[in-house]
Amino acid sequence: MELRLRLRDFCRAQRRLLVLTGAGCSTASGIPAYRDHTGEWRHPQPMRFEEFSRSAAARRRYWARSAAGWTRIATARPNAAHHALARLEGLGRIQAIVTQNVDGLHSKAGSRRVIDLHGRLDRVRCLDCGARSTRAALQDRLRALNPRWRAAGHAGPDGDQQLTDRACDGFQVPDCEHCGGRLKPDVVFFGEAIPRPRLAAALRSLDRADALLVVGSSLMVFSGFRFVRDARQRGLPVAAVTLGRTRADELLDLKLSADCCDALAWLADELDAAALAEA
């Protein structure tokens, strides 16, 4: 309880929190995390951009697995952590959320100041002409091309199913309707750079913040860790609510090792009560 009270006081003292969220924020919505509580890979490493862009077989494997797992992502609902962060934004405590997740659940929960650092799975982009479309529309095309295809496997963190290569054999992948090019989910793959305008917007949010709160992230990926590093360089305090080890443990002013749904719901209640008392 002492750490919870310190977290409450941390958030009460800062009026412009930048919140950085990771996979642990969405596990209660049925989306698995990449890593375990020690920071080690829990699933096979995700597709790398170079492999996807160069190999038709890799793209076939990716889209077969995505087709099998898409319904779980499309029907996922925000959990208590997402709703608590939306409440905190409504209380004027959060000036922006930068999320490493690609599930769109912060926006579904009602948060408005969201930067999807790694993109969104519900969008599709052509690698060749840049045309964009919805993932739902692509799912219809995938089903039309593969009417008899069925596969089952373990749920993966990328909105996919963990299928064997044999299970993906013969799967047909549509081309871009505009140019016949290669379709890719509009997310940042491993080995791919975050679009500069998006990264610049996230860093501007850090410039405007007076503290950083990390939620549900091991920070093992540099794109997340850099925000803690940069916050420290700016002299900003940093707190984290996450289970297990993080890459930035030595840089944190406060760390609450707890389930983020329970902790953030409690935090939102506390700050809501404080706002009513001050009114």
N, C-alpha and C positions, 0 to 999 in steps of 0.2 A: 504493500500500500504506500510505503514511503516514496518509492520511485514514481508511482502514479501521481502522487501529490506534487512531486517535483516536476513532472511533465505538465501538469495543470498550471503550475506557477510559471513554468517556462513559456507556455503558450499565452498565458494572460499578460506576461510582460512584453510580448512581441505583437505588434499590431499588423505587421505585414509579413506573414509567414509564406515562404515558398515551400511547397510540399512536393517531395520526389517520391513517387510510388513505384513498386516493383511487383513481381509475380505473387508474392505473399499476400498482396492486397486482394487477389482474385481467386485464391484457392477455394475459399468458401462458396464461390459461385460455380464450382465444379471444373475449374480450369487448372490443370496440374502446374506445379512450379518446375523450372528447369533444374534446380539444384536442391540438395538436401540441406539440413541445418548446419553442416560443416562447410558448405560452399562447394561441395563436389557435385559433379553431374549426376542427376537422377535418371536421366533418359539419354539415348544416343544424342550426340551433338547435332544441333540444327543444321539445315542446309546452308552451305556457304554460297555467296553471290557468284563467285567465279564459276563454280560447278554448275549452278543453275543456268547461268547465262550462256555457257558454252556447250552444254550437253542436253540433247533432246531426251535422252534416257533419264537424266536427272529431273528434267521438267515433268516427264510422264510420271515418275515416281512421286514427285512432290504433289502434283495435282490429283493423283489417285488417292493418296493419303488424305489430302485436304477434302476431297469429295466425300470420303467416308466419315470425316469428323466435323464437317461444316455445321450440321444441324445442332450439335452441342454448343458451338460458339454462337450461332444465330439465335438460339433460344436461351442463352445464359442471361441471368438477371443480376442486377447489382445486389451486393450483400450489405451487411451492417456497416462495414468499413467505408464503402462508397457513399452510403447515405449519410454517415456521420461527417465525412469530409464536405459533402454538399451543404449540410447544416452549418458547419464552421465557416464556409464561404458566405452563407447567408447572414451569419453573425458579424461579417466583416473582418474575420480573423485570417482569412487566406486570400492572398492577392493573386496566386496562380498555383495550378497543379501541373507539374511536369511528370508525365507518366512514361515508364519504360514499357508498359503493357500495350498490347495492340488489339484489345478486346472491345474498346469503346464504352466500357461500363461506367466510367466516371461521368460521361455525358448522359448516359441513360439514367443515372441517379440524379441528374439535375445540376451538376457542376457546370458552370459556364466558362470559367477561365482555365481551360484545359489545353495543354500543349502535348500532343501525341508524339513524343520524341521519336519513336520508332515506327510511326505510321499507324494504319488501321487495317485489320483483316477484312473489313466489310467493303473495301475498295480494291479495284484491280487496275493495273496500269500496263500499257504496252511498252516494252523496252525499246521498241524501234521508232514509234511515232509519238509516244507520250499520251495517247488517248486514254481516258479513264472511263470506267464503268463500275457497276456495283457487283459485289461478290454474289449476291442473290441471283442476278441475271446470269452470271457465269455458271452458277450451280444448275440452272435450268438447261443451259447448253451442254454441260457435262453429262447430265442425265439423258438428254436426247441422243448424244453420241454413244452412250454406253448403257442402253436400256436394260440389259441383262446382267450388268456387272454388279456383283455383291462382294463385299469384303468385311471382315471383322478383325479387330485388333484392339490393343490397349490404347487408351486415350493419351495423346501427346500434348505438350504445352503450346504448340503452335496452331491449335485448332485442327489437329489432324488425328489420324489413327496410326499406330505403329504397325505397319504391314511389312511382310516380307517382299523382297524384290519379285519373287514369282507371282505373288498376288497382284502385282501391278502390271504384269505382262499383258499386252494387248489393250491396255487402257488408252482411249483416244482423247487427245487434248486439242481443243479448238484453237484456231489462230485469231489474231485481232481482226475484228470485223471491218476496220478502217483500212489497214495496210497489209494484213496477212502476217503480221509480226508476232513476236513472242510475248505471251501474257505472263505477268508476274503479280503476286499480291502486292498491294501498295504499302509494303512494310520494309524496314531496313533489315536486310539479311546480315549474318555475320560476314565480315570482310567487305561490307558496303558502307560508304560514308553517309552520315546523316545529312540531309539537304541543308545547305548553308543558311538559307533564310530561317528555317525551323530552329536550327541550333542557335542562331543569333537571337531569335525571339526568346528562347529559353534562358540564355545568358543575360539578356536585358531584364528578364524577370528576377534573376538573382541580384542584379544591380539595384533593383527597386526594393528588394526584401531587407528585413532587418534580422532574419533568422531562417534557418533551413531545418525542416522536419522530414526525415526519411521514414517511409512506411513500407514494410514488407519487402525490402530489397537487401540482398547480400552484398551489393555494390561490387561484385566480382568483375563485371563488365566495365570498361573504362568510361563509356558514355554516361554511366551513372556515377561512378566514383569521382569523376572530374568535378561534379557539383559540390561534393563535400570538400575536395581539395581547394577549389576556387573560393568556396565560402570561407574557409579558414584563412586563405590568403587575403580576403577582404576584411577579416576580423569579425566575421559573423558567428554567433553561437550555432551549434549543430546538435540536434537531438535525433534519436531513432527509436522507432517502435517496430521491432522485428524479432523473429525467432532465430536463434543460432548466431554463428559467427559472421561478421562482415569484413570486407577488405579494409574498412576505414575505422575499425574499433578504436585505434589509438588516437583518432582525430575527433572523436565524439565527446561532447560535454556531458551528455546524458544518454543512456541507453536503457530502454525498457524491453526486456526480453519477454514478450507476451504475444498472445494472439491479437492481431490488429483489429479484428471485428469487435471483440469485447472491450479492448482498451480505448479505441476511438469512440465507441458508443458512450462509454463512461465519460470520456473527455468532453464530448459534445454536450452531454447532460450538464456537466459541471460548468462549462462556459456559458451555456444557455441560462442556467440559474444565476450565474454571476451577472449576466447582462440584464436580467429582469430586476435583480437587486439594485443595480446601478441606475435603472430607468426612473 
